[in-house]
Amino acid sequence: MKKWNRILAAVLTLSLTAGLTACGGSTSDATANNASAADEGTVSNGSSEVYRTLDEIKESGTINIGVFSDKNPFGYVDENGEYQGYDIYFANRLGEDLGVDVNFVSTEAANRIEYLQTGKVDIILANFTVTDERAEEVDFALPYMNVALGVVSPDSKVIENLDDWDSNDQMIVISGTTAETYMIDNYPDIPLQKYDSYATAKNALENGSGAAWVNDNTEVIAYALQNTGYTVGIPSLGSNDTIAPAVSKGNTTLLDWINDEIKTLGEEQFFHADYEATLVDTYGSDYEESLVVEGGVTE
Amino acid sequence: MPDLGLEVLLKGSNMLRLLQGLWVALRISLIAVVISIPSGLLFGVLMTRKNVVLKAIFRVYLEFIRIMPQLVLLFLFYFSTTRTFGWNLSGETASIIVFVLWGTAEMSDLVRGALISIPKHQYESSAALGLTKMQTYLYVIIPQAVRRLIPLSINLITRMIKTTSLILMIGVVEVLKVAQQIIEANRMSSPNAAFGIYLTVFLLYFIACWPISMLAKYLERKWR
């Protein structure tokens, strides 16, 4: 009898656990891909939306802006514990023009969408690249920066285009990056030499194991500036992506305000000033025009 | 001596920021430990009871917490509670809740294990001596079980301290996040700083966990 009790208990436990875990699993999945979950949440909590409208933010006197705290020079914390960088410079201006204090929230690449979907921040200004998948989860405002790929090579043999590639040479790339995907899709004939980290790829280029290195253009530009003997032969490769502020899906009052603000700021060349203040040390002034998007207008 | 970029620590208030980050991590884990050890003891004793329903409930709770990666639990309590219930928990509160749930679950299982490892004749001899059930637990069983528990619970406590490195994912700036911030902020000026800073973080975790191990050693010797 006792034995049967025990078996019953075990079966019950297992099935319940499986059920619970499944529930738990679907909850966390829902967070990643389900905008309607946010709507359900709003019904049960009584307040109207997950996000705060422009007026509610103004009334509270503080805006919560999600930024990176470890992506120098876009969003980072300096030695005095102050947030600095290209995104921060813009965030501070938004706060100033709204007449509210800015509360910076440290976010990670993997949780930026979550923060917006739960209304834990009002805006994400964390080097957020606009993609179609993301646009289904959040609302992007007008862009304020360009990103593309770039190719850096030694001064002795600068590579300026990829069409007449010497098949004995290899291209250095970091695994799992957009650069790798781009090369495989568009230049399948170029042999790739793959590395897991920035540091190993850098060593490979310096040791001459590969003829050139393809990566985000901001990375290769910064690399060429810091290391003499290397030139960015191709500063902009592939499709041009943009970086833009994002707000919670449906928060139109805030979105419209940010869009108007970006257009107005374009008249005073605000993002050029931002570049001069935060990015020029890393990327030099040669790339100012290709990186900065002014007034939300891309070519 | 290779360049470890340790000079970065002396810049501005960097060292102080690291220590503040360590304090955040320790505060969260210690609050969780202080709550979960007694509740784990209580639940552990209850789990040795022969009540099938009670056992089943604890079992489900334990398995649920044990199967879920801590990171998923953190996301569940930080983001999903906002989504479903509209609670706006701070990152720190959410981490304390998760660590308490986790600590209680694991501790209760350790207690249960320690209790059932006490041989049956200990109970029987106590009964033969005329001790009540309460007295048996208080004077015979628990003192022996606690001795078996010490190494296990120290292991759990240090694990809880180390797992605070995950809470940076829900926006809590603790020692590891501060370290990453310092390394990144000096990426251009001291590219080697990563070694020095991570070494410092290692030492800070060590300094935090070492006294706990020493205390355990002392108790084990004292109670032999």
Contacts between the chains, C-beta under 8 A, distances in Angstrom:
chain1	res1	chain2	res2	distance
A	5	B	52	5.9
A	8	B	52	7.6
A	9	B	52	5.3
A	9	B	55	6.1
A	9	B	56	5.3
A	9	B	59	7.4
A	12	B	56	5.3
A	13	B	56	5.5
A	13	B	59	4.3
A	13	B	60	5.8
A	13	B	63	6.8
A	16	B	56	7.3
A	16	B	60	4.7
A	17	B	59	7.7
A	17	B	60	5.4
A	17	B	63	4.4
A	17	B	64	6.1
A	17	B	67	7.2
A	20	B	60	6.4
A	20	B	64	5.2
A	21	B	64	6.4
A	21	B	67	5.8
A	21	B	68	7.2
A	24	B	64	7.2
A	24	B	68	6.3
A	24	B	72	7.3
A	24	B	76	6.5
A	27	B	76	6.4
A	27	B	80	5.2
A	27	B	84	7.6
A	28	B	72	5.6
A	28	B	75	5.9
A	28	B	76	6.1
A	28	B	80	7.0
A	30	B	83	7.9
A	31	B	75	6.8
A	31	B	79	5.5
A	31	B	80	6.1
A	31	B	83	6.7
A	37	B	83	5.7
A	37	B	84	8.0
A	38	B	83	6.2
A	40	B	83	7.8
A	40	B	84	7.3
A	41	B	82	7.0
A	41	B	83	4.1
A	41	B	84	5.5
A	41	B	85	7.7
A	41	B	86	6.3
A	42	B	86	7.6
A	44	B	84	6.7
A	44	B	85	6.8
A	44	B	86	6.7
A	45	B	85	6.4
A	45	B	86	2.3
A	46	B	86	7.0
A	47	B	86	6.6
A	50	B	82	7.6
A	50	B	83	7.6
A	69	B	173	7.0
A	69	B	177	7.0
A	69	B	180	8.0
A	69	B	181	5.1
A	70	B	177	7.4
A	70	B	180	4.4
A	70	B	181	4.9
A	70	B	183	7.5
A	70	B	184	4.0
A	70	B	185	7.8
A	71	B	184	6.5
A	72	B	184	4.7
A	72	B	185	5.5
A	72	B	186	8.0
A	72	B	187	5.1
A	72	B	188	7.3
A	76	B	181	6.4
A	76	B	184	5.4
A	76	B	185	4.7
A	77	B	181	4.4
A	77	B	182	7.9
A	77	B	185	6.2
A	78	B	12	7.0
A	78	B	185	5.7
A	79	B	11	4.1
A	79	B	12	2.8
A	79	B	13	6.7
A	79	B	14	5.1
A	79	B	182	7.5
A	79	B	185	6.8
A	80	B	12	4.6
A	80	B	13	5.9
A	81	B	12	7.7
A	81	B	13	6.2
A	81	B	17	5.6
A	84	B	185	7.8
A	105	B	171	5.6
A	106	B	168	7.6
A	106	B	171	5.6
A	106	B	173	5.5
A	106	B	177	6.7
A	107	B	171	6.6
A	108	B	168	7.2
A	108	B	169	5.9
A	110	B	169	7.2
A	111	B	75	7.7
A	111	B	79	7.9
A	111	B	169	6.1
A	111	B	170	7.3
A	111	B	171	7.8
A	114	B	75	7.3
A	114	B	79	4.8
A	115	B	171	7.8
A	117	B	79	7.6
A	117	B	83	7.2
A	118	B	79	5.0
A	118	B	82	4.1
A	118	B	83	5.6
A	119	B	82	7.1
A	120	B	79	7.6
A	120	B	82	6.6
A	120	B	88	7.2
A	120	B	171	7.8
A	222	B	188	7.7
A	226	B	188	6.7
A	281	B	188	7.6
A	282	B	188	6.6
